[in-house]
Amino acid sequence: MGEGVFAVRPMSLDEVGIRIDYFHDSSDAHLLKLGVDRTLLPSRADWFAFYERDYSVSRPSCTYTSSITANAMQGSAHGSSGCRPRTT
């Protein structure tokens, strides 16, 4: 097995499907462990449209509505992490 280079970097718009698929394809039991209510997930199309709007604004990525990073190996995204700013 060869050595790989692991990196964490901002996720590009063409990669956000990885994050959307992760939640939509997870079992109800797994979502429950994460504290996620499946009934509150936006549809795949609506979720992608949200990111499309957020990414389309010409501004620094640190001001996006949410922050998503890609966990990449050999330059290819294999996972993601994300957070949203606290509003309260």
Number of C-alpha atoms within 10 A of each C-alpha: 3 4 6 10 9 13 14 16 14 17 21 14 14 10 17 21 15 15 21 18 11 14 17 15 10 12 11 14 10 11 16 12 8 10 9 14 10 14 7 7 13 13 12 14 10 11 15 18 12 14 19 14 11 17 17 11 11 8 10 8 14 9 11 18 15 14 15 22 20 23 18 19 14 11 14 12 20 13 17 20 13 12 10 10 10 5 4 3
